[in-house]
């Protein structure tokens, strides 16, 4: 039987924004055809058939810190692989490994582990080995050049003024695809200008910021083009002081990310942002931490205590500290907030692909593209995930079922 030829049938998420029955054909790692129901696309001998209720491009998570006890900040390539293996079970085909605010050496160690894990995946792919998890697409630095006033769960002791040489050291270790900064923080305007000149593949994002509307707009003029976990950890909207939220709602050239776990953001707020920005400017993210996929309880991490209960993570003072969200549930929640399945799916695939400059080969079902495909059932539970044409997750295999 041909291991590299597949036919995937179900309700397809089409690039035109529709959802209609059809078939995706995959051969040798690439999508070879995408056909409406009833179309007779030729298939290779021995082609295997998969079925699902919802079939669309694989999800891309721009902002994931960890899961099942593993953390990208732990400086372990093995843990990075473990997180990627968890993500792929939820329809995610690409992850940007996210670090948190810490001292210079700790962030450098985390980036080294991410770089090693990325090389491991590249070597495995070159040898033709089947994918074992989501592809690691680079690093996301959530800090450390943030606002103390809006730090949320970030470590207060290591928040500091921007340092161009420090960023340069980190950028030499691993590809930094995103970095979150507070536009009002000392040295940040100069850092933004430096990154725009020297690191065009790094997306500058505003977050954990107490900036005024005017300060945020200035940051956008300098080069910020994204907002980290929009609405959370930033100066809010007031009719006489629109804040960072107001800037994010009005900045047509910038994208925003939303944590659609219904804990960080109310469903009505999700819908409001969708109406204000449209599905082309919103990226769904999980912001999941190492407690994702673990039972409720109290856990220590980096000298602090975290309480995991009722679908959320809090510090002892009640501060939200990351999420327990998976991407399939983010899509479900966003769809049910009123935007519909195709738009919510786009926010988890095409939009993050565009933010990363990957639109030419990721984010939609189209012939000639690598076969990164997510297949869900009618309740948004993952059935299959295909990474570069390799079946990386199969819920029908014994012992592989995952709670949603």
The 8 nearest C-alpha neighbors of each residue, nearest first, counted from 0:
[[1, 45, 2, 46, 47, 44, 4, 3],
 [2, 0, 45, 3, 4, 46, 44, 47],
 [3, 1, 4, 0, 47, 46, 5, 45],
 [2, 4, 27, 26, 1, 5, 28, 388],
 [5, 3, 26, 46, 25, 1, 2, 47],
 [6, 4, 47, 25, 46, 24, 48, 7],
 [5, 7, 24, 48, 23, 47, 49, 25],
 [8, 6, 49, 23, 22, 48, 50, 24],
 [9, 7, 22, 50, 21, 49, 51, 23],
 [10, 8, 51, 52, 20, 53, 11, 21],
 [9, 11, 20, 53, 19, 52, 54, 18],
 [10, 12, 54, 18, 19, 20, 13, 55],
 [11, 13, 18, 55, 341, 54, 17, 10],
 [14, 12, 17, 15, 16, 11, 18, 364],
 [13, 15, 16, 363, 364, 12, 17, 365],
 [16, 14, 13, 17, 12, 18, 341, 363],
 [17, 15, 14, 13, 341, 18, 342, 12],
 [18, 16, 13, 15, 12, 341, 19, 14],
 [17, 19, 12, 11, 13, 10, 341, 16],
 [18, 20, 10, 11, 17, 21, 12, 35],
 [21, 19, 10, 36, 9, 11, 35, 18],
 [20, 22, 36, 35, 34, 9, 8, 11],
 [21, 23, 8, 34, 7, 33, 24, 35],
 [24, 22, 33, 7, 6, 32, 8, 34],
 [23, 25, 6, 32, 31, 5, 30, 7],
 [26, 24, 30, 5, 4, 31, 29, 6],
 [25, 27, 4, 28, 29, 3, 31, 5],
 [28, 26, 3, 29, 4, 388, 25, 30],
 [388, 27, 29, 387, 26, 370, 369, 25],
 [30, 28, 369, 370, 25, 26, 368, 27],
 [29, 31, 25, 366, 370, 367, 368, 32],
 [30, 32, 366, 25, 24, 367, 29, 26],
 [33, 31, 366, 24, 30, 23, 34, 40],
 [34, 32, 23, 22, 24, 365, 366, 35],
 [35, 33, 22, 21, 38, 32, 36, 23],
 [36, 34, 21, 38, 20, 37, 22, 33],
 [35, 37, 21, 20, 38, 34, 22, 19],
 [38, 36, 35, 39, 21, 34, 22, 20],
 [39, 37, 36, 35, 34, 40, 21, 22],
 [38, 40, 37, 41, 34, 36, 42, 35],
 [39, 41, 38, 42, 34, 32, 24, 33],
 [42, 40, 39, 43, 24, 32, 44, 38],
 [43, 41, 40, 46, 44, 24, 6, 4],
 [42, 44, 46, 45, 4, 41, 26, 1],
 [45, 43, 46, 42, 1, 0, 4, 47],
 [44, 46, 0, 1, 43, 47, 4, 2],
 [45, 47, 4, 5, 43, 44, 1, 42],
 [48, 46, 5, 6, 45, 4, 49, 1],
 [49, 47, 6, 5, 7, 46, 50, 8],
 [50, 48, 7, 6, 8, 47, 51, 5],
 [51, 49, 8, 7, 9, 48, 52, 374],
 [52, 50, 9, 53, 376, 374, 375, 8],
 [51, 53, 376, 9, 377, 10, 375, 54],
 [54, 52, 10, 375, 51, 374, 9, 11],
 [55, 53, 374, 11, 10, 373, 9, 12],
 [54, 56, 12, 373, 11, 372, 57, 364],
 [57, 55, 372, 363, 362, 364, 373, 371],
 [56, 58, 372, 373, 371, 92, 91, 90],
 [57, 59, 91, 348, 347, 92, 90, 56],
 [58, 60, 93, 348, 91, 94, 347, 92],
 [61, 59, 94, 284, 62, 95, 93, 63],
 [62, 60, 95, 94, 284, 59, 63, 351],
 [61, 63, 286, 60, 284, 97, 95, 285],
 [64, 62, 286, 287, 97, 65, 96, 285],
 [65, 63, 97, 288, 287, 71, 70, 286],
 [64, 66, 289, 288, 70, 69, 82, 287],
 [65, 67, 289, 291, 69, 68, 288, 82],
 [68, 66, 292, 69, 289, 293, 291, 290],
 [67, 69, 289, 66, 290, 70, 293, 65],
 [68, 70, 289, 78, 66, 65, 67, 82],
 [71, 69, 65, 289, 72, 73, 64, 78],
 [70, 72, 73, 64, 79, 65, 98, 109],
 [73, 71, 109, 70, 74, 98, 106, 99],
 [72, 74, 70, 75, 71, 109, 69, 78],
 [75, 73, 109, 112, 108, 72, 71, 76],
 [76, 74, 78, 77, 112, 73, 79, 109],
 [75, 77, 112, 79, 116, 78, 115, 113],
 [78, 76, 80, 75, 79, 81, 116, 112],
 [77, 79, 81, 69, 75, 80, 76, 82],
 [78, 80, 76, 82, 81, 77, 71, 83],
 [81, 79, 83, 77, 78, 82, 84, 76],
 [80, 82, 78, 84, 79, 83, 77, 85],
 [81, 83, 85, 79, 84, 80, 66, 65],
 [84, 82, 132, 133, 80, 86, 85, 81],
 [83, 85, 132, 81, 82, 87, 86, 131],
 [84, 86, 82, 83, 88, 87, 81, 66],
 [85, 87, 83, 88, 91, 89, 84, 82],
 [86, 88, 91, 133, 132, 89, 90, 84],
 [89, 87, 86, 85, 392, 90, 381, 84],
 [90, 88, 87, 86, 381, 91, 327, 326],
 [89, 91, 373, 384, 87, 88, 57, 58],
 [92, 90, 58, 87, 86, 57, 89, 59],
 [91, 93, 133, 57, 58, 386, 87, 134],
 [94, 92, 134, 59, 133, 91, 135, 136],
 [95, 93, 60, 135, 136, 59, 96, 61],
 [94, 96, 61, 136, 137, 138, 135, 139],
 [97, 95, 138, 139, 63, 94, 137, 64],
 [98, 96, 139, 64, 63, 138, 62, 140],
 [97, 99, 140, 72, 141, 139, 71, 64],
 [100, 98, 141, 142, 101, 140, 97, 153],
 [99, 101, 143, 142, 153, 154, 141, 157],
 [102, 100, 157, 105, 106, 99, 143, 103],
 [101, 103, 105, 104, 157, 106, 100, 143],
 [102, 104, 106, 105, 107, 101, 165, 169],
 [103, 105, 107, 106, 102, 108, 101, 109],
 [106, 104, 108, 107, 102, 103, 101, 109],
 [105, 107, 109, 108, 104, 103, 101, 110],
 [106, 108, 104, 110, 105, 109, 169, 111],
 [109, 107, 105, 111, 74, 106, 110, 104],
 [108, 110, 74, 72, 106, 112, 111, 107],
 [109, 111, 113, 107, 112, 108, 173, 114],
 [112, 110, 114, 108, 113, 109, 172, 115],
 [113, 111, 76, 115, 74, 109, 75, 114],
 [112, 114, 110, 116, 111, 115, 117, 76],
 [113, 115, 111, 117, 173, 112, 116, 110],
 [116, 114, 112, 118, 117, 113, 76, 119],
 [117, 115, 119, 76, 113, 118, 114, 112],
 [116, 118, 114, 120, 119, 115, 135, 113],
 [117, 119, 121, 115, 120, 116, 122, 114],
 [120, 118, 116, 122, 117, 121, 115, 123],
 [119, 121, 123, 117, 118, 122, 124, 116],
 [120, 122, 118, 124, 123, 119, 125, 117],
 [123, 121, 125, 119, 124, 120, 118, 126],
 [122, 124, 120, 126, 128, 121, 125, 119],
 [123, 125, 127, 121, 126, 122, 128, 120],
 [126, 124, 122, 127, 123, 121, 128, 120],
 [127, 125, 123, 124, 128, 122, 121, 129],
 [126, 128, 124, 125, 123, 129, 122, 130],
 [127, 129, 123, 126, 124, 130, 125, 131],
 [130, 128, 389, 131, 127, 391, 124, 390],
 [129, 131, 391, 132, 389, 386, 128, 390],
 [132, 130, 391, 84, 129, 133, 83, 392],
 [133, 131, 84, 83, 87, 130, 391, 134],
 [132, 134, 92, 83, 87, 93, 91, 86],
 [133, 135, 93, 92, 136, 94, 132, 83],
 [136, 134, 94, 117, 137, 93, 95, 133],
 [135, 137, 95, 94, 134, 93, 138, 96],
 [138, 136, 174, 95, 176, 175, 135, 96],
 [137, 139, 175, 96, 95, 176, 97, 174],
 [138, 140, 97, 177, 178, 96, 176, 175],
 [141, 139, 178, 98, 142, 97, 179, 177],
 [142, 140, 179, 99, 178, 98, 139, 100],
 [143, 141, 100, 144, 179, 140, 145, 99],
 [142, 144, 100, 158, 145, 159, 141, 101],
 [145, 143, 142, 161, 180, 159, 160, 158],
 [144, 146, 181, 180, 143, 207, 142, 158],
 [147, 145, 208, 149, 148, 150, 207, 181],
 [146, 148, 150, 149, 155, 145, 158, 207],
 [147, 149, 146, 150, 209, 208, 207, 151],
 [150, 148, 207, 232, 146, 147, 208, 151],
 [149, 151, 147, 153, 207, 146, 148, 152],
 [152, 150, 153, 149, 232, 318, 320, 319],
 [151, 153, 320, 150, 319, 318, 154, 314],
 [154, 152, 150, 151, 100, 155, 99, 320],
 [153, 155, 156, 157, 100, 152, 158, 101],
 [154, 156, 158, 157, 153, 147, 150, 100],
 [155, 157, 154, 158, 101, 159, 102, 153],
 [158, 156, 101, 155, 102, 154, 159, 100],
 [157, 159, 143, 155, 156, 144, 145, 100],
 [160, 158, 144, 157, 143, 161, 145, 184],
 [161, 159, 185, 144, 186, 184, 162, 158],
 [160, 162, 186, 144, 187, 185, 159, 163],
 [161, 163, 165, 164, 166, 160, 186, 190],
 [162, 164, 166, 165, 190, 167, 161, 193],
 [165, 163, 167, 166, 162, 168, 169, 161],
 [164, 166, 168, 162, 167, 163, 169, 103],
 [165, 167, 169, 163, 168, 164, 170, 162],
 [168, 166, 164, 170, 165, 169, 163, 171],
 [169, 167, 165, 171, 166, 170, 164, 172],
 [168, 170, 166, 172, 171, 167, 107, 165],
 [169, 171, 167, 172, 168, 173, 175, 174],
 [170, 172, 169, 168, 173, 167, 174, 166],
 [173, 171, 169, 170, 111, 110, 168, 114],
 [174, 172, 114, 170, 110, 171, 175, 111],
 [175, 173, 137, 170, 176, 138, 172, 171],
 [176, 174, 138, 177, 137, 201, 139, 170],
 [175, 177, 201, 138, 137, 139, 202, 174],
 [178, 176, 202, 139, 201, 175, 203, 140],
 [177, 179, 140, 203, 139, 141, 204, 202],
 [180, 178, 204, 141, 142, 205, 206, 140],
 [181, 179, 205, 144, 145, 206, 182, 142],
 [180, 182, 208, 145, 184, 183, 205, 206],
 [183, 181, 218, 184, 187, 215, 180, 210],
 [184, 182, 210, 181, 214, 185, 187, 209],
 [183, 185, 181, 187, 182, 160, 186, 145],
 [186, 184, 160, 187, 161, 183, 188, 159],
 [185, 187, 161, 189, 188, 160, 190, 184],
 [186, 188, 190, 161, 189, 184, 185, 182],
 [189, 187, 191, 190, 186, 192, 182, 218],
 [188, 190, 192, 187, 191, 186, 193, 163],
 [191, 189, 187, 193, 192, 188, 163, 194],
 [192, 190, 188, 194, 193, 189, 187, 195],
 [191, 193, 195, 189, 190, 194, 221, 196],
 [192, 194, 190, 196, 191, 195, 197, 189],
 [195, 193, 198, 197, 191, 196, 192, 190],
 [194, 196, 192, 193, 199, 197, 198, 191],
 [197, 195, 193, 194, 198, 192, 199, 191],
 [196, 198, 194, 195, 193, 199, 192, 200],
 [199, 197, 194, 200, 201, 195, 196, 193],
 [200, 198, 201, 195, 197, 196, 194, 202],
 [199, 201, 198, 176, 202, 355, 175, 356],
 [202, 200, 176, 177, 199, 198, 175, 203],
 [201, 203, 177, 176, 204, 200, 178, 224],
 [204, 202, 223, 178, 177, 224, 179, 201],
 [203, 205, 225, 179, 226, 223, 178, 227],
 [206, 204, 226, 180, 179, 181, 227, 225],
 [205, 207, 227, 208, 179, 181, 180, 226],
 [208, 206, 232, 149, 233, 150, 145, 146],
 [207, 209, 181, 233, 206, 146, 210, 149],
 [208, 210, 234, 233, 149, 146, 148, 211],
 [211, 209, 183, 208, 214, 215, 243, 234],
 [210, 212, 242, 214, 213, 243, 215, 209],
 [211, 213, 242, 215, 243, 214, 241, 246],
 [212, 214, 216, 211, 215, 217, 242, 210],
 [215, 213, 217, 211, 216, 210, 212, 183],
 [214, 216, 218, 212, 217, 213, 243, 210],
 [217, 215, 219, 213, 218, 214, 212, 220],
 [216, 218, 220, 214, 215, 219, 213, 221],
 [219, 217, 215, 221, 216, 220, 182, 223],
 [220, 218, 223, 216, 222, 221, 217, 224],
 [219, 221, 217, 218, 222, 216, 223, 215],
 [222, 220, 218, 219, 192, 217, 223, 191],
 [221, 223, 219, 220, 224, 191, 218, 195],
 [224, 222, 219, 203, 204, 218, 225, 221],
 [225, 223, 253, 203, 204, 222, 219, 254],
 [224, 226, 204, 254, 253, 255, 223, 205],
 [227, 225, 255, 205, 204, 229, 206, 256],
 [226, 228, 206, 229, 256, 205, 204, 255],
 [229, 227, 256, 257, 231, 258, 226, 230],
 [228, 230, 227, 231, 256, 257, 226, 255],
 [231, 229, 244, 233, 228, 232, 235, 264],
 [232, 230, 229, 233, 228, 263, 207, 264],
 [233, 231, 207, 149, 151, 206, 208, 230],
 [234, 232, 208, 207, 209, 231, 149, 235],
 [235, 233, 209, 242, 243, 210, 244, 208],
 [236, 234, 244, 242, 233, 243, 237, 241],
 [237, 235, 241, 242, 245, 244, 240, 238],
 [236, 238, 240, 241, 239, 235, 242, 245],
 [237, 239, 240, 241, 236, 245, 242, 235],
 [240, 238, 237, 241, 236, 242, 212, 245],
 [239, 241, 237, 242, 238, 236, 212, 211],
 [240, 242, 236, 245, 237, 212, 238, 239],
 [243, 241, 212, 211, 234, 245, 244, 236],
 [242, 244, 246, 212, 234, 245, 215, 210],
 [245, 243, 247, 235, 242, 246, 236, 230],
 [244, 246, 241, 248, 242, 247, 243, 236],
 [245, 247, 243, 249, 244, 248, 212, 250],
 [248, 246, 244, 245, 250, 249, 243, 226],
 [247, 249, 245, 246, 250, 244, 275, 276],
 [250, 248, 246, 247, 251, 245, 276, 275],
 [251, 249, 247, 252, 253, 246, 248, 216],
 [250, 252, 253, 249, 276, 254, 248, 280],
 [253, 251, 250, 224, 254, 280, 225, 219],
 [254, 252, 224, 225, 250, 251, 255, 280],
 [253, 255, 225, 280, 281, 224, 226, 252],
 [256, 254, 226, 281, 225, 229, 282, 280],
 [255, 257, 282, 228, 283, 229, 281, 227],
 [256, 258, 283, 228, 229, 259, 284, 282],
 [257, 259, 284, 260, 285, 228, 283, 263],
 [260, 258, 329, 261, 257, 333, 332, 264],
 [259, 261, 262, 258, 324, 329, 263, 332],
 [262, 260, 264, 265, 259, 263, 266, 332],
 [263, 261, 260, 264, 265, 311, 259, 310],
 [264, 262, 261, 258, 260, 265, 231, 259],
 [263, 265, 261, 262, 268, 259, 266, 269],
 [264, 266, 268, 261, 267, 269, 262, 263],
 [267, 265, 269, 336, 268, 261, 270, 264],
 [268, 266, 270, 269, 265, 271, 336, 264],
 [267, 269, 271, 265, 270, 266, 272, 264],
 [270, 268, 266, 272, 267, 271, 273, 265],
 [269, 271, 273, 267, 268, 272, 336, 274],
 [270, 272, 268, 274, 273, 269, 267, 275],
 [273, 271, 275, 269, 274, 270, 276, 268],
 [274, 272, 270, 277, 276, 271, 275, 269],
 [273, 275, 271, 272, 277, 276, 270, 278],
 [274, 276, 272, 273, 277, 271, 248, 249],
 [277, 275, 273, 274, 280, 272, 248, 278],
 [278, 276, 273, 279, 274, 280, 275, 281],
 [277, 279, 280, 281, 342, 346, 273, 276],
 [280, 278, 277, 281, 350, 346, 345, 276],
 [281, 279, 254, 278, 276, 277, 255, 350],
 [282, 280, 255, 256, 346, 278, 254, 279],
 [283, 281, 256, 346, 351, 350, 347, 255],
 [282, 284, 257, 347, 346, 256, 258, 281],
 [285, 283, 60, 258, 62, 286, 257, 61],
 [284, 286, 287, 324, 258, 325, 63, 326],
 [287, 285, 63, 62, 322, 321, 284, 64],
 [288, 286, 322, 285, 323, 63, 64, 324],
 [287, 289, 65, 64, 290, 66, 321, 291],
 [288, 290, 66, 65, 68, 69, 70, 291],
 [291, 289, 293, 288, 66, 68, 67, 292],
 [292, 290, 323, 66, 289, 293, 67, 288],
 [291, 293, 67, 66, 290, 294, 323, 68],
 [292, 294, 290, 291, 67, 295, 68, 66],
 [295, 293, 296, 292, 307, 290, 308, 291],
 [296, 294, 307, 308, 293, 297, 309, 306],
 [295, 297, 307, 306, 294, 298, 308, 305],
 [296, 298, 306, 305, 307, 304, 299, 295],
 [297, 299, 305, 304, 296, 306, 300, 307],
 [300, 298, 304, 303, 305, 302, 301, 297],
 [301, 299, 303, 302, 304, 298, 305, 289],
 [302, 300, 303, 299, 304, 154, 73, 72],
 [301, 303, 300, 299, 304, 305, 154, 298],
 [304, 302, 300, 299, 301, 305, 314, 298],
 [303, 305, 299, 298, 300, 314, 306, 297],
 [306, 304, 314, 298, 297, 313, 299, 307],
 [305, 307, 297, 313, 312, 296, 314, 308],
 [306, 308, 312, 295, 296, 311, 297, 305],
 [309, 307, 295, 310, 311, 306, 296, 312],
 [308, 310, 311, 307, 295, 312, 262, 323],
 [309, 311, 308, 323, 307, 312, 322, 262],
 [310, 312, 308, 309, 307, 322, 323, 313],
 [313, 311, 307, 320, 306, 319, 322, 321],
 [314, 312, 319, 306, 318, 320, 317, 305],
 [313, 315, 305, 318, 317, 316, 306, 304],
 [316, 314, 317, 313, 305, 304, 306, 318],
 [317, 315, 314, 318, 313, 319, 305, 306],
 [318, 316, 314, 313, 315, 319, 320, 312],
 [319, 317, 314, 313, 316, 320, 151, 152],
 [318, 320, 313, 312, 321, 317, 152, 314],
 [321, 319, 152, 313, 312, 318, 314, 322],
 [322, 320, 288, 286, 287, 312, 319, 323],
 [321, 323, 287, 324, 286, 311, 288, 312],
 [322, 324, 291, 287, 311, 310, 288, 290],
 [323, 325, 285, 322, 287, 260, 326, 329],
 [326, 324, 328, 327, 285, 329, 89, 323],
 [325, 327, 329, 328, 285, 330, 89, 324],
 [326, 328, 330, 329, 325, 89, 379, 331],
 [327, 329, 331, 330, 326, 325, 332, 324],
 [328, 330, 326, 259, 332, 331, 327, 333],
 [331, 329, 333, 327, 343, 328, 332, 344],
 [330, 332, 328, 334, 329, 333, 335, 327],
 [333, 331, 335, 329, 334, 330, 328, 336],
 [334, 332, 336, 330, 335, 331, 343, 329],
 [335, 333, 339, 340, 338, 331, 343, 336],
 [334, 336, 332, 337, 333, 331, 339, 338],
 [337, 335, 333, 266, 334, 270, 332, 338],
 [336, 338, 335, 339, 334, 270, 333, 266],
 [337, 339, 334, 342, 336, 343, 333, 270],
 [340, 338, 334, 337, 342, 341, 343, 335],
 [339, 341, 334, 343, 342, 344, 338, 330],
 [342, 340, 344, 343, 16, 339, 12, 345],
 [343, 341, 345, 344, 340, 278, 339, 338],
 [342, 344, 346, 340, 334, 330, 345, 341],
 [345, 343, 341, 347, 346, 342, 330, 340],
 [344, 346, 342, 349, 348, 347, 343, 341],
 [345, 347, 282, 343, 350, 344, 283, 281],
 [348, 346, 283, 344, 58, 345, 282, 59],
 [347, 349, 362, 58, 345, 59, 350, 351],
 [348, 350, 362, 345, 352, 351, 363, 353],
 [349, 351, 353, 346, 352, 348, 282, 279],
 [352, 350, 354, 353, 282, 348, 349, 59],
 [353, 351, 357, 349, 355, 358, 350, 354],
 [352, 354, 356, 358, 350, 351, 355, 357],
 [355, 353, 351, 352, 356, 350, 357, 202],
 [356, 354, 352, 353, 357, 351, 176, 200],
 [355, 357, 353, 354, 358, 352, 359, 200],
 [356, 358, 352, 355, 359, 353, 361, 360],
 [359, 357, 353, 361, 352, 360, 356, 362],
 [360, 358, 357, 361, 356, 368, 362, 353],
 [359, 361, 368, 358, 357, 369, 362, 363],
 [362, 360, 358, 357, 363, 352, 359, 368],
 [361, 363, 349, 348, 352, 56, 358, 57],
 [364, 362, 56, 361, 14, 365, 349, 55],
 [363, 365, 56, 55, 14, 13, 366, 33],
 [364, 366, 363, 368, 367, 33, 30, 32],
 [367, 365, 31, 30, 32, 368, 33, 364],
 [366, 368, 30, 29, 31, 365, 369, 32],
 [369, 367, 360, 29, 30, 366, 365, 370],
 [368, 370, 29, 387, 371, 28, 30, 360],
 [369, 371, 388, 387, 29, 30, 28, 372],
 [372, 370, 386, 57, 387, 385, 369, 56],
 [371, 373, 57, 56, 385, 55, 384, 370],
 [372, 374, 57, 384, 90, 55, 56, 54],
 [373, 375, 54, 383, 382, 51, 53, 381],
 [376, 374, 381, 53, 382, 379, 380, 51],
 [375, 377, 52, 379, 380, 378, 51, 53],
 [376, 378, 52, 379, 375, 53, 380, 51],
 [379, 377, 376, 380, 375, 331, 52, 381],
 [380, 378, 375, 376, 377, 327, 381, 331],
 [379, 381, 375, 376, 378, 403, 382, 327],
 [382, 380, 375, 89, 383, 374, 90, 379],
 [381, 383, 394, 375, 374, 393, 376, 380],
 [384, 382, 393, 374, 392, 381, 394, 373],
 [385, 383, 373, 392, 90, 391, 372, 390],
 [384, 386, 390, 372, 389, 371, 391, 388],
 [387, 385, 371, 389, 388, 92, 391, 370],
 [388, 386, 370, 28, 369, 371, 389, 385],
 [28, 387, 389, 370, 386, 385, 29, 390],
 [390, 388, 386, 385, 387, 129, 391, 130],
 [389, 391, 385, 392, 384, 386, 388, 393],
 [390, 392, 130, 385, 131, 384, 389, 386],
 [393, 391, 384, 383, 390, 88, 394, 87],
 [392, 394, 383, 395, 396, 382, 384, 391],
 [395, 393, 400, 382, 399, 396, 383, 392],
 [396, 394, 393, 397, 400, 399, 382, 383],
 [397, 395, 394, 399, 393, 398, 400, 392],
 [396, 398, 399, 395, 400, 394, 393, 401],
 [397, 399, 400, 396, 394, 395, 401, 393],
 [398, 400, 394, 397, 396, 401, 393, 395],
 [401, 399, 394, 398, 402, 395, 397, 396],
 [400, 402, 403, 399, 88, 394, 381, 89],
 [403, 401, 400, 380, 292, 381, 89, 88],
 [402, 380, 401, 328, 325, 381, 327, 379]]
